[in-house]
Amino acid sequence: MELYKQRSRWRILLAIFGMIIVVITSFYSYYLAKNVADRELKSVKLLGMATTEINTNLDLEADFRLPFEIVENNTVPLIVEDEKGDLTGYNYGSNDNDPDFLERQKEKLLKRGVVPIEGTGYAKFIYFENSKLYNSIRFYPLVQISLVAIFILFGYMVFSSSRREEQNRVWAGMAKETAHQLGTPISGILGWIEHLKMDENVTPTQLEIVDELTHDVERLNLVADRFSKIGSTPKLEKANIFELLDECKVYMEKRASRKVVFSFPDPKNTIAFVNVNKHLFVWVIENLMRNALDAMEEKGEIKAVVNTLNNNVVIELSDTGKGIHESKFKTVFRPGYSTKNRGWGLGLSLAKRIIEEYHNGKIYVKNSKINEGTTFGISLPLAD
């Protein structure tokens, strides 16, 4: 649980750091754009003075190099209107001398709220718009944020997929190794049990104990078999879901406190077939029931309800335990998450893998309230 708290803190810190970068970049871009806008305004005013000088100075010996250089070096798209109302365009390419285009462009600028610069003489009014450089600087933060967001999203998807695959390989490897390690002591215990059975001096009471030991070893063998199937494609067989639930109830009822009430549907009166791997599916149900017993502290009710909906069997397993906070409904299925001091936090993670990857079903927390209880839902396709 602490692992996920630390991960949440890191996400918050990274988000804050990212926001700081975006804010700094935006302010700097705004500063640059304002400087460019001020320079362009001065450039437009100089161009107005230069065009007036060129068109009104009648001195044939006057030096017009500076005014012409000002006009040629201007990069701001603008329209100059003289005293007669004639328009001259600059930096509109082939449309600089097209009166219809310039008139339409002038109307567009006025509709956008552009206030013309008032001059004198030839350049009575100057209508101008932002240059490409100004627009590029102005919209740079939006482009940058979009590219960074796409990069982060793509990187997160790739990293998450890779991490999940790595986790799956780790858990599957651990499960198979556990099954392998259990095999040797189980075989040894079975050998000792057979040896005790053949002993001529064994008493009836001791034989009863040996029989119980045999049942427990068979259970251990079943657990090892379940672990060995993790990571492999299990064989699915048609089974009555009510009989499987009743089998789980009978097993857990003998090992739970007498203060726990088990309310399960009667398998004799109802039938619904699903394709499951019995060993793995029973493991999932038993795991949910063990968690329920821990949450109830050996006192309360475990209830199972089965319905059919849209060609699916929906199992709802409820308890009257401590409950789960709504923000943890998805977190409980992550590997390593646990509210208990013991265990590795793999039970619900493996249950999710068994139901969703092996049985094409779905497992989820349907609802839960603190100190009132939790309901897990499992949906499985109906068998043909």
C-alpha positions as CSV (number, residue, x, y, z in Angstrom):
1,M,0.0,0.0,0.0
2,E,2.9,2.3,0.8
3,L,4.3,1.6,-2.7
4,Y,1.2,3.2,-4.3
5,K,1.2,6.2,-2.0
6,Q,4.8,6.9,-3.0
7,R,3.9,6.5,-6.7
8,S,1.0,9.0,-6.3
9,R,3.4,11.5,-4.6
10,W,5.8,11.2,-7.5
11,R,3.0,11.7,-10.0
12,I,1.9,14.8,-8.2
13,L,5.5,16.2,-8.0
14,L,6.1,15.5,-11.7
15,A,2.8,17.2,-12.6
16,I,3.7,20.2,-10.6
17,F,7.2,20.3,-12.2
18,G,5.6,20.1,-15.6
19,M,3.2,22.9,-14.8
20,I,6.1,25.1,-13.7
21,I,7.9,24.5,-17.0
22,V,4.7,25.3,-19.0
23,V,4.1,28.5,-17.0
24,I,7.8,29.7,-17.4
25,T,7.7,28.9,-21.1
26,S,4.4,30.7,-21.6
27,F,5.5,33.8,-19.8
28,Y,8.8,33.9,-21.7
29,S,7.0,33.5,-25.0
30,Y,4.6,36.3,-24.0
31,Y,7.6,38.5,-23.2
32,L,9.1,37.8,-26.6
33,A,5.8,38.3,-28.5
34,K,5.3,41.7,-26.7
35,N,8.8,42.8,-27.8
36,V,8.2,41.7,-31.3
37,A,4.8,43.5,-31.4
38,D,6.4,46.7,-30.1
39,R,9.1,46.5,-32.8
40,E,6.5,45.9,-35.5
41,L,4.5,48.9,-34.4
42,K,7.6,51.1,-34.7
43,S,8.3,49.5,-38.1
44,V,4.8,50.3,-39.3
45,K,5.1,53.9,-38.2
46,L,8.5,54.2,-39.9
47,L,7.1,52.7,-43.1
48,G,4.2,55.3,-43.1
49,M,6.8,58.1,-42.8
50,A,8.9,56.6,-45.5
51,T,6.1,56.2,-48.0
52,T,4.9,59.7,-47.3
53,E,8.4,61.0,-47.9
54,I,8.7,59.1,-51.2
55,N,5.4,60.2,-52.6
56,T,5.3,63.8,-51.5
57,N,9.0,65.0,-51.8
58,L,9.3,66.7,-55.2
59,D,13.0,67.4,-54.9
60,L,14.6,65.5,-57.8
61,E,18.0,65.5,-56.1
62,A,16.7,64.2,-52.7
63,D,18.3,61.0,-51.4
64,F,15.6,58.3,-51.1
65,R,17.8,55.4,-50.2
66,L,16.8,55.3,-46.5
67,P,13.0,55.5,-47.1
68,F,13.2,52.8,-49.8
69,E,15.3,50.6,-47.5
70,I,12.7,51.0,-44.7
71,V,10.0,50.0,-47.1
72,E,11.9,47.0,-48.5
73,N,12.9,45.7,-45.0
74,N,9.4,45.8,-43.6
75,T,7.9,42.3,-43.1
76,V,4.5,43.3,-41.5
77,P,1.5,42.8,-43.8
78,L,-0.2,46.2,-44.0
79,I,-2.4,48.5,-46.0
80,V,-1.8,52.2,-46.5
81,E,-4.7,54.5,-47.3
82,D,-4.0,57.9,-48.7
83,E,-6.0,61.1,-48.5
84,K,-8.1,60.1,-51.6
85,G,-9.0,56.7,-50.1
86,D,-6.7,54.8,-52.5
87,L,-5.2,51.7,-50.9
88,T,-1.6,50.3,-51.3
89,G,-0.6,46.9,-49.9
90,Y,2.7,45.6,-48.5
91,N,3.8,42.0,-47.9
92,Y,0.6,40.5,-49.4
93,G,2.6,39.1,-52.4
94,S,0.8,39.4,-55.8
95,N,-2.2,41.1,-54.1
96,D,-0.3,44.2,-53.1
97,N,-1.8,46.1,-56.1
98,D,-5.2,44.4,-56.1
99,P,-7.7,47.1,-55.0
100,D,-10.6,44.6,-54.5
101,F,-8.4,42.3,-52.3
102,L,-7.1,45.2,-50.3
103,E,-10.6,46.5,-49.7
104,R,-11.8,43.1,-48.5
105,Q,-8.7,42.7,-46.3
106,K,-9.3,46.2,-44.8
107,E,-12.9,45.3,-43.9
108,K,-11.6,42.0,-42.2
109,L,-9.1,43.9,-40.1
110,L,-11.8,46.5,-39.0
111,K,-14.2,43.7,-38.1
112,R,-11.4,42.1,-36.0
113,G,-11.1,45.3,-34.0
114,V,-7.9,46.5,-35.6
115,V,-7.4,50.3,-34.9
116,P,-5.5,51.9,-37.8
117,I,-2.5,54.2,-37.2
118,E,-3.3,57.7,-38.2
119,G,-0.5,59.4,-40.2
120,T,-0.2,62.5,-42.4
121,G,-0.1,63.1,-46.1
122,Y,0.1,60.1,-48.3
123,A,-0.2,57.6,-45.4
124,K,-3.3,58.9,-43.8
125,F,-4.3,55.5,-42.3
126,I,-2.2,52.4,-41.9
127,Y,-4.0,49.0,-41.3
128,F,-1.7,46.3,-40.2
129,E,-1.8,42.7,-38.8
130,N,0.6,40.5,-37.0
131,S,3.5,39.1,-38.9
132,K,4.3,35.3,-39.2
133,L,7.1,35.7,-36.7
134,Y,4.8,37.2,-34.1
135,N,2.2,34.5,-34.6
136,S,4.8,31.8,-34.4
137,I,6.1,33.1,-31.1
138,R,2.6,33.7,-29.7
139,F,1.3,30.2,-30.4
140,Y,4.6,28.5,-29.6
141,P,3.6,27.5,-26.0
142,L,0.4,25.8,-27.3
143,V,2.3,23.9,-29.9
144,Q,4.9,22.9,-27.3
145,I,2.3,21.8,-24.7
146,S,0.5,19.7,-27.4
147,L,3.7,18.0,-28.5
148,V,4.9,17.4,-24.9
149,A,1.4,16.0,-24.0
150,I,1.4,13.6,-27.0
151,F,4.9,12.5,-26.1
152,I,4.0,11.9,-22.4
153,L,0.8,10.1,-23.3
154,F,2.7,7.8,-25.8
155,G,5.5,7.2,-23.4
156,Y,3.1,6.4,-20.6
157,M,1.2,3.9,-22.7
158,V,4.4,2.2,-23.8
159,F,5.9,2.2,-20.3
160,S,2.6,0.9,-18.7
161,S,2.3,-1.8,-21.3
162,S,5.9,-2.9,-20.8
163,R,5.6,-2.7,-17.0
164,R,2.4,-4.8,-17.0
165,E,4.0,-7.4,-19.2
166,E,7.1,-7.5,-17.0
167,Q,5.0,-7.8,-13.8
168,N,3.0,-10.7,-15.4
169,R,6.2,-12.5,-16.3
170,V,7.5,-12.0,-12.7
171,W,4.3,-13.2,-11.0
172,A,3.9,-16.2,-13.4
173,G,7.6,-17.1,-12.8
174,M,7.1,-16.9,-9.0
175,A,4.0,-19.0,-9.2
176,K,5.6,-21.7,-11.3
177,E,8.7,-21.7,-9.1
178,T,6.5,-22.0,-5.9
179,A,4.7,-25.0,-7.5
180,H,8.0,-26.6,-8.3
181,Q,9.4,-26.0,-4.8
182,L,6.2,-27.5,-3.2
183,G,6.4,-30.6,-5.3
184,T,9.4,-32.2,-3.5
185,P,8.1,-31.9,0.2
186,I,4.6,-33.0,-1.0
187,S,6.0,-36.1,-2.5
188,G,8.0,-36.8,0.6
189,I,5.0,-36.3,2.9
190,L,2.9,-38.7,0.7
191,G,5.6,-41.3,1.1
192,W,5.6,-41.0,4.9
193,I,1.8,-41.3,5.0
194,E,1.9,-44.5,3.0
195,H,4.6,-45.8,5.4
196,L,2.4,-45.0,8.4
197,K,-0.6,-46.8,6.8
198,M,1.5,-50.0,6.4
199,D,2.7,-49.9,10.0
200,E,1.1,-52.9,11.9
201,N,1.2,-51.0,15.2
202,V,-0.9,-48.0,14.0
203,T,-4.1,-47.5,16.0
204,P,-7.5,-46.6,14.6
205,T,-7.2,-43.1,16.0
206,Q,-3.8,-42.7,14.3
207,L,-5.3,-43.9,11.1
208,E,-8.0,-41.2,11.3
209,I,-5.2,-38.6,11.7
210,V,-3.4,-40.1,8.8
211,D,-6.5,-39.8,6.7
212,E,-6.8,-36.1,7.6
213,L,-3.2,-35.6,6.8
214,T,-3.9,-37.2,3.4
215,H,-6.7,-34.7,2.7
216,D,-4.4,-31.8,3.7
217,V,-1.6,-33.1,1.4
218,E,-4.1,-33.5,-1.4
219,R,-5.1,-29.9,-0.8
220,L,-1.5,-28.8,-0.9
221,N,-1.1,-30.7,-4.2
222,L,-4.1,-28.8,-5.5
223,V,-2.6,-25.5,-4.5
224,A,0.7,-26.4,-6.3
225,D,-1.3,-27.4,-9.4
226,R,-3.0,-24.0,-9.4
227,F,0.3,-22.2,-9.1
228,S,1.7,-24.3,-12.0
229,K,-1.1,-23.2,-14.3
230,I,-0.4,-19.5,-13.9
231,G,1.3,-18.2,-17.1
232,S,0.0,-21.2,-19.1
233,T,-3.2,-21.4,-21.1
234,P,-5.5,-23.6,-18.9
235,K,-8.0,-26.1,-20.2
236,L,-11.6,-24.9,-19.8
237,E,-14.5,-27.3,-19.2
238,K,-18.2,-26.9,-18.9
239,A,-19.4,-26.7,-15.3
240,N,-22.5,-25.7,-13.3
241,I,-21.6,-22.4,-11.6
242,F,-23.9,-23.1,-8.7
243,E,-22.2,-26.4,-7.9
244,L,-18.8,-24.7,-8.0
245,L,-19.9,-22.0,-5.6
246,D,-21.4,-24.6,-3.2
247,E,-18.2,-26.6,-3.3
248,C,-16.3,-23.4,-2.2
249,K,-18.9,-22.7,0.5
250,V,-18.6,-26.2,2.0
251,Y,-14.8,-26.0,2.1
252,M,-14.6,-22.5,3.6
253,E,-17.5,-23.1,6.0
254,K,-15.5,-25.9,7.8
255,R,-12.6,-23.5,8.2
256,A,-14.4,-20.4,9.3
257,S,-15.7,-19.3,12.7
258,R,-19.2,-20.5,13.6
259,K,-20.1,-16.8,13.9
260,V,-19.9,-16.5,10.1
261,V,-23.1,-17.2,8.2
262,F,-22.8,-18.4,4.6
263,S,-25.8,-17.5,2.4
264,F,-25.4,-19.3,-1.0
265,P,-28.0,-20.4,-3.6
266,D,-29.1,-24.1,-3.5
267,P,-27.2,-25.9,-6.3
268,K,-30.0,-28.5,-6.6
269,N,-32.6,-26.0,-7.7
270,T,-30.6,-23.9,-10.2
271,I,-28.4,-24.6,-13.2
272,A,-26.2,-22.3,-15.2
273,F,-23.2,-23.6,-17.2
274,V,-20.0,-21.8,-17.9
275,N,-16.6,-22.8,-19.4
276,V,-14.0,-22.6,-16.6
277,N,-10.9,-24.2,-15.3
278,K,-12.3,-25.6,-12.1
279,H,-9.0,-25.4,-10.1
280,L,-8.3,-21.8,-11.0
281,F,-11.9,-20.6,-10.7
282,V,-12.4,-22.2,-7.3
283,W,-9.1,-20.5,-6.2
284,V,-10.6,-17.1,-7.2
285,I,-13.7,-17.6,-5.1
286,E,-11.8,-19.0,-2.1
287,N,-9.5,-16.0,-2.3
288,L,-12.4,-13.6,-2.2
289,M,-13.9,-15.5,0.7
290,R,-10.7,-15.5,2.7
291,N,-10.4,-11.7,2.2
292,A,-14.0,-11.4,3.4
293,L,-13.3,-13.5,6.5
294,D,-10.2,-11.3,7.3
295,A,-12.3,-8.1,6.7
296,M,-15.1,-9.3,9.0
297,E,-12.7,-10.6,11.7
298,E,-14.4,-14.0,11.8
299,K,-17.9,-12.5,12.4
300,G,-20.6,-11.6,9.9
301,E,-22.2,-12.9,6.7
302,I,-20.8,-13.9,3.3
303,K,-23.5,-13.9,0.6
304,A,-23.5,-15.1,-3.0
305,V,-26.1,-14.1,-5.6
306,V,-26.1,-15.4,-9.2
307,N,-27.9,-13.8,-12.1
308,T,-27.9,-14.1,-15.9
309,L,-27.6,-11.0,-18.0
310,N,-26.9,-10.6,-21.7
311,N,-25.6,-14.2,-22.1
312,N,-23.4,-13.8,-19.1
313,V,-23.5,-15.2,-15.6
314,V,-23.0,-12.5,-13.0
315,I,-21.8,-13.6,-9.5
316,E,-22.0,-11.1,-6.7
317,L,-20.1,-12.1,-3.6
318,S,-20.8,-9.8,-0.6
319,D,-19.5,-9.6,3.0
320,T,-20.2,-7.4,6.0
321,G,-16.6,-6.5,6.7
322,K,-14.5,-3.3,6.9
323,G,-15.2,-2.1,3.4
324,I,-13.0,-0.5,0.8
325,H,-12.7,3.2,0.1
326,E,-14.1,4.2,-3.4
327,S,-10.7,5.5,-4.5
328,K,-9.2,2.0,-4.0
329,F,-11.7,0.0,-6.2
330,K,-9.2,-0.4,-9.0
331,T,-6.0,-0.2,-6.9
332,V,-6.9,-3.4,-5.0
333,F,-6.3,-5.5,-8.1
334,R,-2.7,-4.2,-8.6
335,P,0.2,-6.5,-7.7
336,G,1.7,-5.7,-4.3
337,Y,-1.4,-3.9,-2.9
338,S,-2.5,-5.1,0.5
339,T,-4.0,-3.7,3.7
340,K,-2.8,-6.7,5.7
341,N,0.6,-7.1,7.4
342,R,1.0,-10.5,6.0
343,G,1.0,-11.7,2.4
344,W,2.4,-10.3,-0.8
345,G,-0.7,-8.6,-2.2
346,L,-1.0,-11.0,-5.1
347,G,-4.3,-12.7,-4.5
348,L,-6.6,-10.2,-6.2
349,S,-4.1,-9.5,-8.9
350,L,-3.9,-13.2,-9.8
351,A,-7.7,-13.4,-9.5
352,K,-8.1,-10.6,-12.1
353,R,-5.7,-12.4,-14.4
354,I,-7.5,-15.7,-14.1
355,I,-10.9,-14.3,-14.7
356,E,-10.1,-11.7,-17.4
357,E,-7.3,-13.4,-19.4
358,Y,-8.1,-17.1,-19.0
359,H,-11.9,-17.0,-18.8
360,N,-12.7,-13.9,-20.9
361,G,-14.7,-12.5,-18.0
362,K,-14.6,-9.5,-15.7
363,I,-14.0,-9.0,-12.0
364,Y,-14.6,-5.7,-10.2
365,V,-15.6,-4.1,-7.0
366,K,-19.4,-3.4,-7.5
367,N,-19.9,-1.4,-4.3
368,S,-18.4,-0.9,-0.9
369,K,-18.9,1.2,2.2
370,I,-16.5,1.6,5.1
371,N,-17.5,-0.5,8.1
372,E,-20.6,-1.9,6.2
373,G,-19.2,-4.3,3.7
374,T,-18.0,-5.0,0.1
375,T,-19.5,-6.6,-2.9
376,F,-17.3,-8.1,-5.6
377,G,-18.7,-8.9,-9.0
378,I,-17.6,-11.6,-11.5
379,S,-19.0,-11.8,-15.0
380,L,-18.5,-14.9,-17.1
381,P,-19.9,-15.9,-20.5
382,L,-22.5,-18.6,-20.5
383,A,-21.5,-21.9,-22.1
384,D,-23.1,-22.9,-25.4
